[in-house]
Amino acid sequence: MKKSVVMFCLLLSITDNALGNIIIENSWVRAAAPGTKVMAAYMTIVNNSVKPIEMDIEKIISKGFKKTEVHKSSLNGMMTMEKIDTIIIKPNESLVLEPGGLHFMLINPETVPEKNTAVEMLIFFKQGKETEVIRIEAEVRSQKL
């Protein structure tokens, strides 16, 4: 019960798309066929401050998925993906998470979300000594608008 109350209070303090100088824009999840084991979420993360932001990812909770990680796709003769634990955004710049690059990998869905629904994600990260949380609702759709 105590854990539930703490989590509820924590959620009340989170905005849908901004935390201080961090703003999340254009979040979306690529629609997938039933039975799919992985999906990907994309967005733009904006740093509106005059200092770089270093987000050391502690965990990501995505409602309806067993696990969520930050991945980077790269093509060095062969397409590969690696897990990323830290995201750095330069002052007054944006970091675009997009197909073929940096993205949130949503792993083992309980059920595959349908188009025009939303996937909720909570990103827990260290920024300095503090743990911060950003709540994101990403629309499930076929492609980026």
MOVENTA-V500832 format. One record per run of one state. SS is the DSSP state (H for helix, E for strand, L for the rest). FROM is the first residue (numbers start at 0). TO is the last residue. Records with the same first field share a line. If there is no record, write none. Layout:
# MOVENTA-V500832
SS: FROM-TO / FROM-TO
This chain:
# MOVENTA-V500832
L: 0-0 / 12-16 / 19-20 / 30-36 / 47-51 / 62-63 / 75-77 / 84-84 / 89-92 / 97-100 / 109-116 / 127-128 / 141-144
H: 1-11
E: 17-18 / 21-29 / 37-46 / 52-61 / 64-74 / 78-83 / 85-88 / 93-96 / 101-108 / 117-126 / 129-140
